[in-house]
Amino acid sequence: MSRFVIRLPTWQRQAVSLALSALWLSGGWWLLLHYYMAADGDFGLRPHWLEPWALRLHGLSVLIALIALGGLVPVHMKLAWERGRNRTGGLVMLTVCVWLALTGYALWYFASEENQAWLPVLHWGCGLGFPLILALHVPLGRRRVAALLALAGLGAR
């Protein structure tokens, strides 16, 4: 493998993709249930009966995604940082992941009537945009690798 390439093995790329997809889809499912599927009850709107299950699935997906993302640290992130590859994109990805983890933690342990108007939006607003950030990170890294390989006279591999 070229010294320029910091490619994830297929199994790891698939595991990360599956974990992040489950996380995003379960969060989106919860949003739909919470904001669009609430039912009228005797005392106002009541949550859809599947809403707690969507949140439980989202919580389980978080655990799996954190394990999958943690697996990127010792090789992918370390090598990329040492080699100066896609640092900006990597820092953006890391910042977004940390932001989502912290705001998710805050939602779980510190949610209150005082912050219910803005705290969830800080979390799911960023979470909904995560696939776009990831979709920019991956091709940007690949494009830079292709340019480095061309400069080194190695051509595309």
C-alpha positions as semicolon CSV with decimal commas, in nm:
position;residue;x (nm);y (nm);z (nm)
1;M;0,000;0,000;0,000
2;S;0,125;0,348;-0,081
3;R;0,251;0,568;0,197
4;F;-0,011;0,822;0,088
5;V;-0,311;0,594;0,138
6;I;-0,487;0,573;0,474
7;R;-0,778;0,361;0,363
8;L;-1,008;0,179;0,603
9;P;-1,032;-0,197;0,557
10;T;-1,363;-0,301;0,399
11;W;-1,499;-0,455;0,720
12;Q;-1,425;-0,139;0,918
13;R;-1,568;0,093;0,653
14;Q;-1,885;-0,117;0,645
15;A;-1,909;-0,129;1,026
16;V;-1,872;0,249;1,055
17;S;-2,121;0,305;0,773
18;L;-2,374;0,068;0,927
19;A;-2,336;0,217;1,276
20;L;-2,366;0,577;1,154
21;S;-2,659;0,490;0,928
22;A;-2,844;0,324;1,216
23;L;-2,770;0,625;1,434
24;W;-2,891;0,877;1,176
25;L;-3,200;0,679;1,077
26;S;-3,307;0,615;1,437
27;G;-3,263;0,984;1,520
28;G;-3,462;1,082;1,211
29;W;-3,730;0,829;1,301
30;W;-3,756;0,980;1,650
31;L;-3,781;1,331;1,503
32;L;-4,066;1,227;1,274
33;L;-4,251;1,054;1,555
34;H;-4,196;1,337;1,802
35;Y;-4,275;1,636;1,585
36;Y;-4,520;1,497;1,328
37;M;-4,688;1,189;1,472
38;A;-4,803;1,307;1,815
39;A;-5,168;1,229;1,880
40;D;-5,439;1,430;2,048
41;G;-5,509;1,313;2,399
42;D;-5,738;1,416;2,680
43;F;-5,479;1,666;2,808
44;G;-5,325;1,786;2,482
45;L;-5,075;1,619;2,251
46;R;-4,934;1,286;2,364
47;P;-4,628;1,117;2,215
48;H;-4,664;0,849;1,952
49;W;-4,644;0,506;2,114
50;L;-4,329;0,419;1,914
51;E;-4,141;0,731;2,020
52;P;-3,977;0,573;2,329
53;W;-3,868;0,275;2,115
54;A;-3,713;0,506;1,857
55;L;-3,520;0,679;2,134
56;R;-3,406;0,345;2,278
57;L;-3,286;0,235;1,934
58;H;-3,106;0,567;1,894
59;G;-2,934;0,514;2,231
60;L;-2,824;0,164;2,132
61;S;-2,700;0,300;1,798
62;V;-2,495;0,560;1,985
63;L;-2,312;0,289;2,177
64;I;-2,233;0,096;1,860
65;A;-2,132;0,411;1,669
66;L;-1,898;0,525;1,947
67;I;-1,725;0,187;1,941
68;A;-1,697;0,199;1,560
69;L;-1,568;0,557;1,562
70;G;-1,328;0,480;1,845
71;G;-1,180;0,211;1,623
72;L;-1,072;0,484;1,381
73;V;-0,844;0,653;1,634
74;P;-0,541;0,420;1,654
75;V;-0,480;0,383;1,281
76;H;-0,692;0,602;1,053
77;M;-0,685;0,922;1,257
78;K;-0,334;0,873;1,391
79;L;-0,179;0,806;1,050
80;A;-0,372;1,085;0,883
81;W;-0,261;1,333;1,149
82;E;0,102;1,220;1,139
83;R;0,109;1,242;0,760
84;G;-0,075;1,575;0,749
85;R;-0,360;1,431;0,540
86;N;-0,708;1,585;0,536
87;R;-0,653;1,747;0,876
88;T;-0,921;2,011;0,830
89;G;-1,182;1,759;0,723
90;G;-1,080;1,524;1,003
91;L;-1,100;1,798;1,264
92;V;-1,444;1,898;1,138
93;M;-1,561;1,536;1,160
94;L;-1,415;1,496;1,508
95;T;-1,566;1,825;1,626
96;V;-1,911;1,731;1,497
97;C;-1,893;1,386;1,660
98;V;-1,786;1,537;1,993
99;W;-2,057;1,804;1,965
100;L;-2,323;1,541;1,901
101;A;-2,199;1,327;2,190
102;L;-2,197;1,622;2,431
103;T;-2,535;1,759;2,327
104;G;-2,682;1,407;2,337
105;Y;-2,542;1,365;2,688
106;A;-2,688;1,703;2,785
107;L;-3,028;1,602;2,646
108;W;-3,024;1,284;2,849
109;Y;-2,901;1,424;3,179
110;F;-2,970;1,798;3,178
111;A;-3,288;1,849;2,977
112;S;-3,532;2,084;3,148
113;E;-3,818;2,317;3,070
114;E;-3,568;2,605;3,053
115;N;-3,362;2,450;2,772
116;Q;-3,621;2,239;2,589
117;A;-3,666;2,505;2,319
118;W;-3,301;2,523;2,213
119;L;-3,101;2,224;2,340
120;P;-3,267;1,959;2,120
121;V;-3,221;2,181;1,813
122;L;-2,848;2,206;1,886
123;H;-2,831;1,828;1,875
124;W;-3,059;1,724;1,593
125;G;-2,977;2,028;1,379
126;C;-2,617;1,913;1,367
127;G;-2,714;1,545;1,348
128;L;-2,930;1,594;1,042
129;G;-2,637;1,756;0,863
130;F;-2,389;1,484;0,958
131;P;-2,426;1,278;0,637
132;L;-2,340;1,589;0,435
133;I;-2,025;1,647;0,640
134;L;-1,926;1,282;0,600
135;A;-2,004;1,297;0,227
136;L;-1,758;1,587;0,199
137;H;-1,488;1,432;0,419
138;V;-1,447;1,103;0,232
139;P;-1,415;1,229;-0,128
140;L;-1,198;1,520;-0,017
141;G;-0,952;1,275;0,138
142;R;-0,960;1,052;-0,170
143;R;-0,906;1,348;-0,404
144;R;-0,603;1,459;-0,204
145;V;-0,458;1,107;-0,212
146;A;-0,506;1,090;-0,590
147;A;-0,326;1,423;-0,629
148;L;-0,037;1,308;-0,407
149;L;-0,006;0,982;-0,599
150;A;0,002;1,173;-0,927
151;L;0,273;1,406;-0,793
152;A;0,478;1,106;-0,683
153;G;0,439;0,952;-1,028
154;L;0,255;0,651;-0,891
155;G;-0,072;0,710;-1,075
156;A;-0,411;0,603;-0,948
157;R;-0,433;0,271;-0,765
